[in-house]
Amino acid sequence: MLDGEKVQKKWYHFVPLVLAIAMVLAPHPSLLVIFVNYYYRVHNMPVRGTVHLLITYVLTFLAFSSLIVVLARDPGPVAGDKTHGEDGGGGDDEGGESFLEALLAPPEGEDAYGPGQWCKKCDAPKPERTHHCGTCGRCVLKMDHHCMWLGHKCIGHRTHASFVHFLFCISALAAYVAILCATVVYWAFTHPLAIDEWTPIHAISLALYGVVIGMVIGSFLGYHIYLITTNQTTLESLSPFWLLRHMPPLPDNADSRKLSNPPLEHELSFEQRMLVRDAHRYVRLYDVGWRKNWAQVFGWSKRWGWVHRLAIGGGCTGDGRSFPRNPRSDEMLSRLAMGLVSADKDR
């Protein structure tokens, strides 16, 4: 596959998605058995049973609504500033530039946009917080991660809110089913002769299933809540060396070896790498306060925008190309730069 070439998905790329959908739908037949036998036949409480049934299916509907958004929406298109001769033209008589115009043209690539702001694989500008996904063969605005479970798609600026919405609905559904079935199991053990033998088996199975799914997806949800609160993406949280591209010019030091400006990861010694890793724990480049951080993901400007957020999650606010910075980030990065130069002279 050539650099920048989009990947054509095969049928097996969608197998994890089918399994994920099956895992969401699998508990519903047993739930219907529990609702009919426990609430309608044993206790004769159709209203309570109907309420529990509605809550269960509302959460399921909300989960699928946000899942459809993640699957159908582009996670974050990056429009290139250049055309690559799609019509095959090349001469001056076909609108191509002359030799003199080519010589006088402004520089391109990193010479024009700066280190880390030009994608060499896509041969196009790479806006702030944009990353190139090797699996998809393209750049994604504010890329969070590539998810194999959701159709082998990237989670980016336009789908991150829907992805977190999906995680919340699945976690809430699993917790609700686990609690609901646990109460049925407890009642069945205290009244063994008042209920048939199959309903407790369904309830035990669903209670354990809900606990497992809730623990797995719930922990993932908790991690993303932390990321949103601190205004990080998964890639930024797991990759400390991405801070290097935002470093200020290194101070001159005659006793130190020459590092690139900004420094490259392979140029760093072990001590310098540890400095970057330690700095990554407290340097939050885009953290502008938890309220504003959450507003960047789940904020709305229209009067009834909260309904849209509640229904499908949607995309993040803003254009996905520029983000407000933490006012203290420049000072912290300057201290890191001085530490790298100080450690460099001891090598």
N, C-alpha and C positions, 0 to 999 in steps of 0.2 A: 504494500500500500504506500502510495506517495504521500509526502508531507502535505497536510492541508486537505487531503482527499477525504470526503465524508464516507463513513462506513455504512455499507448496506447490511441491515440486520437480517439474520437468518431465523428460521423458525424456532431453533432451540434457544434463542435469546429471550423468547417470550414464555418459556417453560416456568421460570421462577415466578413470573407474574400470574400465570394460571394457578400455580400452587398457592400463592398468596390469596388470590380471590377464593379459592376452594377452602382455605383455612378460615376465611371470614364467614363463608356461607355454611360450613360444616355443622356448626352447633344448632342451626335453626330447626331442623326436624326434631331433635331432642327437646329443644325449648318448647315447641308446640305440644309435645307429649306431656311435659311438665305442667304447662299452663292448663291444658284440658283436664288432666287427671287431678292435679292438686287444687287449682283454684275453682274449677267449675264442678267437678264431680264430688270431691271430698268436702270442700269448704263452702261450696255454693256462693262464691264471691266473684261474679262475672265482672263487676265494675273494677275491682282491684286487679284482676287478671288482665282485663283489657288495658288498663293503665300501664301495667308492666310490659305488656306486649307492644303498646304504642311507643314507649320509651326505647325499647330494644330496637324497633324498626326505624325509629327516627335517627338514632345513633348510627345504624347501619346505612341508612340513606345518606346522611351527612358524610360518612366515611367514603362512600362510593362517589359522591359529588365532587369531593376534593381529589379523589383518585383520578377521576376523568379529566379534571383540569391539569393535573400533573402529566398525564399521558398525552393529552391533546395539544397542550400549549408549548410553544418553543420556550426553553428555560431562560434564554437571554441572548438574542441574536446580536452579533457584532457586525455592523455594516462597514465593509472595507472602504478606505478612502481612494483606492485605486481600482481601475479596471484592467483586466489581464488579456485584452485583445480577444474578446469573445467572438467578434465578427470576423476575425482573421485578417483584418486590415493592417497595413504596415507602411504604405507609401505616403508621401506628402499630399498626393492628389486624392487620397482617401481619408484625409483628416489627421494623419499621423504628424508628430512633431518633427521639425527639422533637426539637423545635426547641431546647429548653433543653439537652438532651444534646449536640446538635451544637455549641452555643456553648461548652459546658464540656469538650468532647472535647480530648484532647492534640493538639498540632500534628503534622502529617504532613509527609512529604517531607523536604527538606534541613533544614527547621527542627527536625525531630525527630532525624534521623539524622546530620546534618552534611554538609559539602560532599564530594561524590564518593561518598557512601554511599547515594544514592537515584537510581534510574534513572528519568529523566523520560519515556523512551520506553515502558518497561514499566509505569510508575507503581507501582513496587514497590521494596522495600529491595534494595540492591546490596552484598552482603557483601565482605569484604576480598579483593582480587585478582580480583574478578569484573568482567567486561567485557561490554558489549552488542555482539553481532554484528549488524551491519546486514544482512548477507546472509541469516542465518537468522531475523532479526527477534526475537531473544530474548537474555537474559543467560545466561552460562555461568560456572560456578564455576571459578576459576583457569584462565581461558581462555588457551591458548597461541597458537593461530592457527586460521584457517579454511582447511581443506585442500580444494581443488577436485578433487584426484586421488583422494580416498577418499570418493566419494559426496557431495561438497559438504557435508561435516560439519565441525563444530568439533572441535578437540582440546582437551580440558579435563581437569578434576580426575579424572574417572572413566575416562578413556581415554588419558591421557598415557603411562603406563607401557606399555600395549599398543602405542602408536604407536612408541615408542623400541624396543620389542622387535621390531616389524615391520621397522624400519630396520636393526637389527642383523642379523636373519636374512637380509634381502635382500643386505646388504653382505657377510656371511659366505658366502652362496651364490654371489654373483658372484665373490668372490675365490677360492673353492674351485674353481669351474668354470674360471676363467682360468688358475690354476696347473696344474690337471689337464690342460687342453687344450694348454697351452704345453709340457708335457713330451712329449705325444704329437706335437706339431709338431716338436720338436727330434729325437725319435727317428726320425720319418719322413724328415727331411732327412739324417740320418746313415745311414739304411738305406732308401734309396729303392726298392729292388727287393723289399723284404720285405713291403710293404703296398700295398693298392690305392690308386688315385689319388683316390678320393672321401673317404676318412677324413681325410687331412690338410686337405682343404678345409673339412670340417665343423669340424675342430679349430681351424683358423686363425680361422674366422668366430666361433666361440664364445669363443676367447681374447680377440679384440678386443671382442666384445660384453660379456664379463665385466669387462674393464678399464674400459670406458666406464661401465657401470652401477655398478661399484664406486667409481669416482671421483666420480660424481654423488651417489649415495645415501650413499656413505661420508663425503663431506664434510658432507652434511646431518646424518649421524649424529654426526660429530665436533663439529658446532656444538651439537647437543642434549646431548652429553656435557658440553660446557663449560657450558651453561645449567643442567644438573642440579648440576654441581659447585659453581657459584656461586649456586644457588637463584634462578634467574630464569626467566621465561617469555619466549617470543619477543617478545611485545608489550612487556614491561618492558625487554627488552634494546634494542629498536629505538626506543622512545619515551621520551626523557629527561625530558619535561615531566610524566610521571605522578608524579614526585617532589613536584611542587608541592602535591598534595592531602594529602601527609603532612607538610608543613612545620609547625613550631611557630609560635605567634603571633609576628608580626614585631615587633622592638623599635621603640619610638617614636623618631622622629627629626624634629625640627622643620624641618630644612633639606631634607627629602626630600619628594617627592610621595607622595601616598597610594596605596598598593597595597592590593588586597583581601586579606583574611585567610581562607584562603590566597590567594596571588597567582594570577592568571589568566594564561594564556600570552600573550594578546593585549595585556596591559598591560606586558609586559617590553620593554625596549630591547634593541638588539643586544648590548651589553656584558652585560646581565643574562642574555640567552639563552645567551651563551657561558659564563657562570658555571655555569648549570644543566647545560649539556652537559659541561663539565669535571668537575663534581661527579658526574655520572652514571657516570663511568668508575671511581670508587672507592667510591661509596656503594652498598653491597649491603644493602638493607633487610632481607632475609630470610636472609642468609648466616650460618648458625650452625655452620660447619665442614663440610668435605666429607663426612665420615662421616654426620652427621645430615642433611645435604642429600640424600644418596642414600637414606637410610632413609625420608625423607618420600615418595619416589617408588617405591622398590623394597623397602621394608622389609616384614616380616611378623611376626605375633605368634604364630601357631600353629606347632606342631612341624614339620609338613611343608609350611609355607607356601612354602618355596623351590621346591617342585615346581610349585605354581601359577604362581609367577613365571616359572619356566623354560618352562612350557608355553604360557602366553598373555599374560604380562606383567601383565594386570589393571589395576586403578586405583591411584591414589596413596593413601597412608595419611591418616588424619584425616578430618574432616568437610568439608574444602574451604572453610570459612567463616572460620576463624581460624588464624593461623600464628605460630610463635615469631619474635621479632624479633632482629636483630643487636644485641647490647648496646651497640655503639658507634654505631649509626645515629642516635640522638637527638643525640649530640654533633656528628656530621658534618652533620646537617640544620640544627642551630643555627648552625654556622659558615656554612652556605650562606645562611641567612636574614639574618645580619649582613652578608654580602657583597652580597646583593641590596639591602638598605637603604642601604649605603654607596655602591653604584653608582647608586642612585636619586637621591641628593642632588646628583650631578654632572650630571644630565640638564638 
